[in-house]
């Protein structure tokens, strides 16, 4: 069977499943290098032509290659070549694992060679062999077969694709087993307006009830510290407080009698399903972060993310037509906890409004020179406004973003230098990368503004 390199490394024992999940998350966050940046780097376009294409994209909303061909700056063959190079420049899993210090460069070279040899041998299997394999193992066939994906799923894994990973708690330093969905087994094909993953494409058949986000919240069984999986091992990696300061503040909350009572009330019933367990874990994490002053007031993004992601879980239940049952359970739970947490959020709208409030706090705390972060947070706030049917508020702040982005674009263009030496070329390359980013963000923002206008028209 043809494997992917990450699966091969797991089988060889060089990495754990969770390490692969971390590497895949890094790969997805990095995304693809814009075609314009590659064209400039390879001198396939001069800066003035690239700027003209970017300007036209802002107006027309068309793709880069389409505009480049229409203007006669590039041929279809050149655009195809750019796309191939874009894939080549994409960060590969092996390279990311070296950056993470999970493999050495020498190990990567040897393992890649061995992997390619095995892959070549596997690809020589006849179609009859593949069909026979699928007949014997019908549950392992991809849900949707794509080129290069045939039989790419691992067969000797947990039937529900849940990996166990031993993780050290950053608060009490004790090891515990946590579960995570292997996101190498699915793609997210569509998102809701507030970025909730909406359509999953599974590469293997599985129980239709499984929902990956339920496994993105981890809890220490010893001290009950709870947060999202990507932040669990180092919850301060993207925020200002030191880990020692964060640990001290969290311990103050965790060791309190009130928190102990909260945990006892939430988890006294052991018959919860996976949705209810995840909801309760999110509530624990929200309570913790709400009561850690340095997070609530100075670094509100982690708390805002928790509100948003719990809202997504409730929406998933609504889409499955199961929300009513869980709302009753949450209301009963809120009544039981009224002496501890009288304003515990129990609905999607409550959570989204709290997310907006926290994202605003985070945006206002941004350094005045970090306009890019401010714009990203503001756009996310606008997306949530749209979700809760408040298009006028969304449109207002989106127009503010567009003004900032256009101003930044003009400023960046003014800093371009004559392409006469290597220093200037490197400088221009960075500027063009920022311009491409601005252009893509401006297009997203314009699309959202158009959506707001349509919603306002419908409301009137």
C-alpha positions as CSV (number, residue, x, y, z in Angstrom):
1,X,0.0,0.0,0.0
2,X,1.3,3.5,-0.9
3,X,1.8,5.5,2.3
4,X,2.4,9.2,3.0
5,X,5.8,10.1,4.5
6,X,4.4,11.0,7.9
7,X,2.6,7.7,8.2
8,X,5.9,6.0,7.2
9,X,7.8,7.8,10.0
10,X,5.1,6.8,12.6
11,X,5.5,3.1,11.6
12,X,9.3,3.4,11.8
13,X,8.9,4.9,15.3
14,X,10.7,8.2,14.5
15,X,7.7,10.3,15.5
16,X,4.5,10.0,17.4
17,X,1.1,10.5,15.8
18,X,0.6,13.8,17.7
19,X,4.0,15.1,16.4
20,X,2.7,14.5,12.9
21,X,-0.5,16.4,13.7
22,X,1.6,19.3,15.0
23,X,3.7,19.3,11.8
24,X,0.6,19.2,9.6
25,X,-0.9,22.1,11.5
26,X,2.3,24.2,10.9
27,X,2.2,23.2,7.2
28,X,-1.4,24.3,6.9
29,X,-0.8,27.6,8.7
30,X,2.1,28.5,6.4
31,X,0.0,27.9,3.3
32,X,1.3,28.5,-0.2
33,X,3.7,31.2,-1.4
34,X,1.8,33.7,-3.6
35,X,2.4,33.2,-7.3
36,X,3.4,36.9,-7.6
37,X,6.2,36.4,-5.1
38,X,7.6,33.4,-7.0
39,X,7.3,35.3,-10.4
40,X,9.3,38.2,-8.9
41,X,11.9,36.0,-7.4
42,X,12.4,34.1,-10.6
43,X,12.4,37.3,-12.6
44,X,9.5,36.2,-14.7
45,X,7.8,39.6,-14.0
46,X,9.3,43.0,-13.3
47,X,8.0,44.8,-10.2
48,X,5.9,47.3,-12.2
49,X,4.0,44.5,-14.0
50,X,3.4,42.7,-10.7
51,X,2.0,45.9,-9.2
52,X,-0.3,46.4,-12.1
53,X,-1.6,42.8,-11.7
54,X,-2.2,43.3,-8.0
55,X,-4.0,46.6,-8.7
56,X,-6.2,44.9,-11.2
57,X,-6.9,42.0,-8.8
58,X,-8.2,44.5,-6.2
59,X,-10.7,45.8,-8.7
60,X,-11.7,42.7,-10.6
61,X,-11.3,40.0,-7.9
62,X,-9.9,37.6,-10.5
63,X,-7.0,35.2,-9.9
64,X,-3.4,36.2,-10.3
65,X,-2.8,33.9,-13.3
66,X,-5.9,35.0,-15.1
67,X,-5.0,38.7,-14.8
68,X,-1.4,38.1,-15.8
69,X,-2.5,36.3,-19.0
70,X,-5.2,38.8,-19.9
71,X,-2.7,41.7,-19.7
72,X,-0.2,39.8,-21.8
73,X,2.5,39.7,-19.1
74,X,2.6,35.9,-19.0
75,X,1.5,32.9,-21.0
76,X,-0.7,30.1,-19.8
77,X,2.4,27.9,-19.8
78,X,4.3,30.3,-17.6
79,X,1.4,30.4,-15.2
80,X,1.3,26.6,-15.1
81,X,5.1,26.6,-14.4
82,X,4.5,29.1,-11.5
83,X,1.9,26.8,-10.0
84,X,4.2,23.8,-10.2
85,X,6.9,25.9,-8.4
86,X,4.4,27.0,-5.8
87,X,3.9,23.3,-4.9
88,X,7.6,22.7,-4.8
89,X,8.2,25.6,-2.5
90,X,5.4,24.4,-0.2
91,X,6.9,23.5,3.2
92,X,7.3,19.7,3.3
93,X,6.6,17.6,6.4
94,X,10.1,16.3,6.6
95,X,11.6,19.9,6.6
96,X,9.1,21.0,9.3
97,X,10.0,18.0,11.5
98,X,13.7,19.0,11.2
99,X,12.8,22.5,12.2
100,X,10.9,21.0,15.2
101,X,14.1,19.1,16.1
102,X,12.2,15.8,15.7
103,X,14.6,14.6,13.0
104,X,18.1,15.5,12.0
105,X,18.9,16.5,8.4
106,X,20.9,13.3,8.0
107,X,18.0,11.2,9.2
108,X,15.7,13.0,6.9
109,X,17.9,12.3,3.8
110,X,18.2,8.6,4.7
111,X,14.5,8.2,5.5
112,X,13.3,10.0,2.4
113,X,15.4,7.7,0.3
114,X,14.0,4.6,2.0
115,X,10.5,6.0,1.7
116,X,10.7,6.8,-2.0
117,X,12.1,3.3,-2.6
118,X,9.1,1.7,-0.8
119,X,6.7,4.1,-2.6
120,X,8.1,3.1,-6.0
121,X,7.7,-0.6,-5.2
122,X,4.1,0.0,-4.0
123,X,3.2,2.0,-7.1
124,X,4.2,-1.0,-9.3
125,X,1.3,-3.0,-7.9
126,X,-1.3,-3.8,-10.6
127,X,-4.8,-2.3,-10.6
128,X,-6.1,-5.8,-10.0
129,X,-4.2,-5.9,-6.7
130,X,-5.6,-2.6,-5.6
131,X,-9.2,-3.8,-6.4
132,X,-8.6,-7.0,-4.6
133,X,-7.3,-5.1,-1.6
134,X,-10.4,-2.9,-1.6
135,X,-12.7,-5.9,-1.8
136,X,-11.0,-7.4,1.3
137,X,-10.9,-4.1,3.2
138,X,-13.9,-2.1,2.1
139,X,-13.8,0.0,5.2
140,X,-10.4,1.4,4.4
141,X,-11.3,2.8,0.9
142,X,-11.3,6.6,0.7
143,X,-14.7,8.3,1.0
144,X,-13.7,10.4,-2.1
145,X,-10.9,9.2,-4.2
146,X,-8.6,11.9,-5.5
147,X,-5.5,11.5,-7.7
148,X,-2.7,10.2,-5.6
149,X,-4.9,9.4,-2.7
150,X,-5.9,5.9,-3.5
151,X,-5.3,3.6,-0.5
152,X,-3.3,6.4,1.2
153,X,-5.0,5.7,4.6
154,X,-3.4,3.8,7.3
155,X,-5.0,0.4,8.0
156,X,-3.6,-0.5,11.4
157,X,-5.0,2.5,13.4
158,X,-7.7,3.0,15.9
159,X,-11.0,2.4,14.1
160,X,-12.2,5.9,15.0
161,X,-8.9,7.5,14.0
162,X,-8.2,8.8,17.5
163,X,-4.5,8.9,18.5
164,X,-3.4,8.7,22.2
165,X,-0.5,11.0,23.1
166,X,1.4,11.2,26.4
167,X,1.7,14.9,27.3
168,X,3.2,16.8,30.2
169,X,1.0,19.3,32.0
170,X,2.5,22.8,32.0
171,X,1.0,23.5,35.4
172,X,1.7,20.3,37.5
173,X,4.4,18.7,35.3
174,X,2.6,15.3,35.4
175,X,2.3,13.2,32.3
176,X,-1.2,12.1,31.1
177,X,-2.7,10.5,28.0
178,X,-4.6,12.9,25.7
179,X,-6.5,12.1,22.5
180,X,-6.4,13.8,19.2
181,X,-7.9,13.2,15.8
182,X,-5.3,12.6,13.1
183,X,-5.9,15.4,10.7
184,X,-4.0,13.7,8.0
185,X,-7.1,11.6,7.5
186,X,-9.4,14.5,6.5
187,X,-9.5,17.8,4.7
188,X,-11.8,20.8,5.5
189,X,-13.4,21.8,2.2
190,X,-15.7,24.6,3.4
191,X,-15.9,27.1,6.3
192,X,-18.8,29.1,7.7
193,X,-18.5,32.8,7.7
194,X,-16.9,32.8,11.2
195,X,-14.4,30.2,10.0
196,X,-16.0,27.1,11.6
197,X,-15.0,24.0,9.6
198,X,-18.2,23.2,7.8
199,X,-17.5,20.3,5.4
200,X,-15.1,17.5,6.2
201,X,-13.8,15.2,3.5
202,X,-12.6,12.0,5.1
203,X,-10.0,9.9,3.4
204,X,-11.3,6.8,5.1
205,X,-14.8,5.5,6.0
206,X,-15.6,5.9,9.7
207,X,-18.4,6.5,12.2
208,X,-20.4,9.5,10.9
209,X,-20.9,10.8,14.4
210,X,-17.2,11.7,14.9
211,X,-16.5,15.4,15.0
212,X,-12.7,16.4,15.0
213,X,-13.1,19.6,17.2
214,X,-14.3,17.5,20.1
215,X,-10.7,16.3,20.5
216,X,-9.1,19.7,20.4
217,X,-9.6,20.4,24.1
218,X,-7.3,18.6,26.6
219,X,-7.6,18.4,30.4
220,X,-5.0,17.3,33.0
221,X,-6.6,14.5,35.2
222,X,-4.3,15.6,38.1
223,X,-4.7,19.3,38.4
224,X,-7.7,19.8,35.9
225,X,-5.8,22.5,33.9
226,X,-7.7,22.5,30.6
227,X,-7.1,24.3,27.3
228,X,-7.0,23.6,23.6
229,X,-4.6,21.0,22.3
230,X,-2.3,23.3,20.4
231,X,-1.8,25.4,23.5
232,X,-1.7,22.7,26.1
233,X,2.0,21.9,26.3
234,X,3.0,25.6,26.2
235,X,0.0,27.9,26.8
236,X,2.1,31.0,26.7
237,X,3.9,30.5,23.4
238,X,1.7,33.2,21.6
239,X,1.1,35.5,24.6
240,X,3.2,37.9,26.7
241,X,3.2,36.3,30.2
242,X,6.1,34.0,31.1
243,X,5.2,30.4,31.7
244,X,6.2,30.7,35.4
245,X,3.9,33.7,35.9
246,X,1.1,32.0,34.0
247,X,1.5,28.8,36.1
248,X,1.4,30.8,39.3
249,X,-1.8,32.5,38.3
250,X,-3.5,29.3,37.1
251,X,-2.5,27.5,40.3
252,X,-4.2,30.1,42.3
253,X,-7.5,29.4,40.5
254,X,-7.0,25.6,40.3
255,X,-6.3,25.3,44.1
256,X,-9.4,27.3,45.1
257,X,-12.4,25.6,46.7
258,X,-14.7,27.3,44.2
259,X,-12.8,25.6,41.3
260,X,-12.9,22.2,43.0
261,X,-16.7,22.6,43.5
262,X,-17.0,23.5,39.8
263,X,-15.1,20.4,38.7
264,X,-17.1,18.2,41.0
265,X,-20.4,19.5,39.7
266,X,-19.4,19.3,36.1
267,X,-18.0,15.7,36.1
268,X,-20.1,14.0,38.8
269,X,-22.1,12.3,36.0
270,X,-19.9,9.7,34.2
271,X,-22.4,8.8,31.4
272,X,-21.7,11.8,29.2
273,X,-21.1,11.3,25.5
274,X,-18.2,12.8,23.6
275,X,-20.1,16.1,22.8
276,X,-21.0,16.7,26.4
277,X,-17.5,15.9,27.6
278,X,-16.0,18.3,25.2
279,X,-18.5,21.0,26.1
280,X,-17.8,20.6,29.8
281,X,-14.0,20.8,29.1
282,X,-14.5,24.0,27.2
283,X,-16.5,25.4,30.1
284,X,-13.7,24.5,32.6
285,X,-11.1,26.2,30.3
286,X,-13.3,29.3,29.9
287,X,-13.7,29.5,33.7
288,X,-10.0,29.2,34.2
289,X,-9.0,31.9,31.7
290,X,-11.8,34.2,32.9
291,X,-10.3,34.1,36.3
292,X,-6.7,34.5,35.3
293,X,-6.4,38.3,35.2
294,X,-3.3,38.4,33.0
295,X,-5.2,36.5,30.3
296,X,-8.6,38.2,30.6
297,X,-7.2,41.7,30.5
298,X,-3.9,41.6,28.7
299,X,-4.1,38.6,26.4
300,X,-7.7,38.1,25.5
301,X,-7.2,36.0,22.3
302,X,-7.0,32.6,24.1
303,X,-10.3,33.3,25.9
304,X,-11.9,34.6,22.8
305,X,-10.9,31.5,20.9
306,X,-12.4,29.3,23.6
307,X,-15.8,31.1,23.3
308,X,-15.7,30.9,19.5
309,X,-14.8,27.2,19.3
310,X,-17.4,26.2,21.9
311,X,-20.0,28.1,19.9
312,X,-18.9,26.0,16.9
313,X,-19.6,22.8,18.8
314,X,-23.1,24.0,19.7
315,X,-23.7,24.9,16.1
316,X,-22.6,21.4,15.0
317,X,-25.2,20.0,17.4
318,X,-27.8,22.3,15.8
319,X,-26.9,21.1,12.3
320,X,-27.3,17.5,13.6
321,X,-30.7,18.5,15.0
322,X,-29.6,17.5,18.5
323,X,-29.1,20.9,20.1
324,X,-32.4,21.0,22.0
325,X,-31.3,18.0,24.2
326,X,-28.0,19.6,25.0
327,X,-29.5,23.0,25.8
328,X,-31.7,21.4,28.4
329,X,-28.7,19.7,30.0
330,X,-26.7,23.0,29.9
331,X,-29.6,25.0,31.5
332,X,-29.9,22.4,34.3
333,X,-26.1,22.5,34.7
334,X,-26.2,26.3,34.9
335,X,-28.9,26.1,37.6
336,X,-26.7,23.7,39.6
337,X,-23.7,26.0,39.3
338,X,-25.5,29.3,39.9
339,X,-23.8,29.8,43.2
340,X,-20.4,29.4,41.5
341,X,-20.9,30.8,37.9
342,X,-24.2,32.6,37.5
343,X,-23.5,33.9,34.0
344,X,-22.2,30.7,32.5
345,X,-22.8,30.8,28.7
346,X,-25.1,28.1,27.4
347,X,-26.0,29.2,23.9
348,X,-24.2,29.9,20.6
349,X,-25.3,33.6,20.5
350,X,-24.1,34.2,24.1
351,X,-20.7,32.6,23.3
352,X,-20.3,34.6,20.0
353,X,-21.1,37.9,21.8
354,X,-18.5,37.0,24.5
355,X,-16.0,36.2,21.7
356,X,-16.6,39.6,20.1
357,X,-16.0,41.3,23.5
358,X,-12.8,39.4,24.1
359,X,-11.5,39.9,20.6
360,X,-12.2,43.7,20.9
361,X,-10.1,43.7,24.2
362,X,-7.3,41.9,22.4
363,X,-7.4,44.3,19.4
364,X,-7.3,47.3,21.7
365,X,-4.3,45.9,23.5
366,X,-2.3,45.4,20.3
367,X,0.7,47.5,19.9
368,X,-0.1,50.6,17.9
369,X,2.4,49.6,15.2
370,X,0.9,46.1,14.8
371,X,-1.8,47.1,12.3
372,X,-1.7,43.7,10.6
373,X,-2.8,41.9,13.8
374,X,-5.4,44.6,14.5
375,X,-6.9,44.1,11.0
376,X,-7.0,40.3,11.3
377,X,-8.7,40.5,14.7
378,X,-11.1,43.2,13.4
379,X,-12.0,41.0,10.3
380,X,-12.7,38.1,12.6
381,X,-15.0,40.3,14.8
382,X,-16.8,41.3,11.6
383,X,-17.2,37.7,10.6
384,X,-18.9,36.9,13.9
385,X,-21.1,40.0,13.6
386,X,-22.3,38.6,10.3
387,X,-22.9,35.2,11.8
388,X,-25.2,36.7,14.5
389,X,-27.0,38.8,11.8
390,X,-25.6,42.2,12.6
391,X,-24.3,43.2,9.1
392,X,-24.3,47.0,9.8
393,X,-21.8,46.7,12.6
394,X,-19.7,44.3,10.5
395,X,-19.7,46.6,7.4
396,X,-18.6,49.6,9.5
397,X,-15.5,47.9,10.8
398,X,-14.8,46.2,7.5
399,X,-14.6,49.6,5.8
400,X,-12.2,50.7,8.5
401,X,-10.0,47.7,7.7
402,X,-10.1,48.4,4.0
403,X,-9.0,51.9,4.6
404,X,-6.0,50.7,6.6
405,X,-5.1,48.0,4.1
406,X,-5.2,50.5,1.2
407,X,-3.1,52.9,3.1
408,X,-0.5,50.2,3.9
409,X,-0.5,49.1,0.2
410,X,0.3,52.7,-0.9
411,X,3.0,52.9,1.8
412,X,4.6,49.6,0.7
413,X,4.5,50.6,-3.0
414,X,6.3,53.8,-2.2
415,X,9.2,51.9,-0.5
416,X,10.1,49.8,-3.7
417,X,13.6,50.5,-4.9
418,X,15.2,50.3,-8.3
419,X,16.0,46.7,-9.1
420,X,19.7,47.4,-9.6
421,X,21.6,45.3,-7.0
422,X,21.1,42.3,-4.8
423,X,20.3,44.3,-1.7
424,X,17.4,46.1,-3.5
425,X,16.2,42.9,-5.0
426,X,15.9,41.2,-1.6
427,X,14.2,44.4,-0.2
428,X,11.7,44.4,-3.1
429,X,11.0,40.7,-2.6
430,X,10.0,41.2,1.0
431,X,7.8,44.2,0.0
432,X,6.1,42.3,-2.8
433,X,5.4,39.5,-0.4
434,X,3.7,42.0,1.9
435,X,1.8,43.5,-1.0
436,X,0.5,40.0,-2.1
437,X,-0.7,39.4,1.5
438,X,-2.4,42.8,1.6
439,X,-4.1,42.1,-1.7
440,X,-5.5,38.8,-0.7
441,X,-6.7,40.2,2.6
442,X,-8.3,43.2,0.8
443,X,-10.2,40.8,-1.5
444,X,-11.5,38.8,1.5
445,X,-12.6,42.0,3.1
446,X,-14.4,43.3,0.0
447,X,-16.2,40.0,-0.3
448,X,-17.4,40.3,3.3
449,X,-18.5,43.9,2.7
450,X,-20.6,42.8,-0.3
451,X,-22.2,40.1,1.8
452,X,-23.1,42.7,4.4
453,X,-24.7,44.9,1.8
454,X,-26.8,42.0,0.6
455,X,-27.9,41.1,4.1
456,X,-28.8,44.8,4.9
457,X,-30.8,44.9,1.7
458,X,-32.7,41.7,2.7
459,X,-33.3,43.1,6.2
460,X,-34.8,46.3,4.7
